[in-house]
Every structure is written in C-alpha cells, then in structure tokens.
Amino acid sequence: MAGPLVSQPELWRQLLALVLAATVVMGSPGPATISVTAVGAAFGLRHSLRYTCGIVLGTVAVLLVVATGVMAALTSMPTLAPVLAVASAAYILYLAFRIATAPPLAAHAAETSRPTWLAGFLLAIANPKAYVAIAAVFAGAAPKQGAAELGLSLKLTVLAGMIVVIHAVWLLAGAAFARFLRRPVASRVINLVFAATLVLTTVLAVFG
C-alpha cells in the first residue's frame, strides 16, 4: 500500500481527510473521552492508565464491529436496540456515580477503589457515541466515484492510532486537574462537574 499511497495524491487527500474527521468527530467530548478526563482528574495519571487502556481497547473493538458491519446487523433488530441503549446508559451512570463520590487524591488508599481496565473496556463498548462517530468517519472517508480508495486495513490502522492519541490527550488534560484535588472541597466540586458532564454527554449521544 505504501507504493500507491506515495504515487497518488488522491490517496493522501483521503488520508488527511480521515485523520481530520477522526480528530473532530471521534475526539469531541463524549462519554468515553469525558470519562477518561474525569478518571484522570479524580485518580491521577498513574492510577488511570489501566482504565484508559481499557477504553482504548474497547473503542478499537467498536471500530472493528462497525467496520465489519456487525453493528448494523444488531441495530436492525427492533427489540435489541433499546436493550443495548438502556444497558449502555445504566453502566455510564454507574461510572458517573463512582467519579462523583471519589475521595480526594490524598485519601486514595485501596487499589480496588480505582476504575480498572475492564471498567474502561465495558464503558467503551457501551458508549453509544463511539458507534455513531466511527460510522460517520467511515462514511465520510468514501472516495469520489472512480477514484482510488484507501484500503480497509490502512483505515483501521490509522483510526486505531487516532483512538490512542485522542484518549491520551484527554487523559493528560484530566490529570492536569489532579493537583487541585488534594483539597476535599475542590475535589468534590470538580468530580461532581465531571460526573455531570459525563451524564450530559451520554444523554446527548443517545437522544441528540
């Protein structure tokens, strides 16, 4: 694929368009990105890495589900779609509660109090925005009629890389708040704001 990519400017334009679309659509605030920021702020950078890895792995799984058309088949079942939506919303609300009630960083003692990679993975695959955003990016990356097209493997590689970069940036942004969370009052206020934002972005993703 490297040969055709170098020799055809149209493929470079498609690649640039894919990266820009992923940055805007997939990188915008949503349940997964906001949760990574919130967990980073509530638990600090080092203790949030496993959760973020789970989010990344789960989002890559969503990418594969969308790319292979599995999601389209699932949502075509009228009784299954509402069940998936309710399960997604319930899990995200649970995580918002965990973030809202997280103690100040100085009070973190138990390893079990920190969200695990599995928690991140489950939120990612339950995140309604991820399916819509990734599907939109795939649809927008379609070439003009008769033009050369980026291969599926290259698209998947680029988007998987973007998923890692996007969530790393959101995690670092959240971790930047961590130094303010040593004080109980500041910790409670910021955690409540992040939890409310997580709920709001989930509502917008489901009903927006």
Phi, psi and omega in degrees: 000337183296322180299301178302325182295320181290322188273349184238106180302330181299324179292323176295321178297319178295320180295317178296317179297323179295316180295316180296317179296318179296321180296315184284311187280309182280334182273353180288160181303134178201177182306316183289311183295318179294323180294321177298316178297316182295316179294320177299321179288320185283328188240355180088161186298307186299319183277000180253356185294319180296317178299316181296322176299321176296318177300315181297313180297318179295320180291324174296322176298319176298318178304314180293322179296316180292316184296327182270358178082006181296320182296320179299322179292320181292315183288346177285348178273111188299330182275339184275324183303312179297325179296316178298319181295316181293317179298319179297311182298319181296317181292319180293323176297322177297316179295321178300321177296317179300319180292317182297328184259007180296137179287165175304154183305322181295339183266357180291119181233315186275132177299327183288346181283347183268138178301138183267174177295328179294322177299318178294318180298315181295320179295320182298315181282346176265358185283111182294329182295326184301316182295316181293315183295314182293321177297320179295320179295317178298317181294321181287343182272003180294134182282168174293156183299129178088351181275158176295152185235142174297140178290155181300319181297322179292318177301314181296319179296314180297314182292324176297319176297321178295324178299317179297311183297314183300312183287330175296319179295315179295323178295315179297323178297318179293318181296335178296335178281345190301326183293340178276351190261016174284336180267133186304316184294312179298319179300312182296317182296311183294319178296321177295321179296315179295320180296317179296321179295321177298316178297316182297315180294329176292316178300316180294324179292325182278316187252352184285000000 
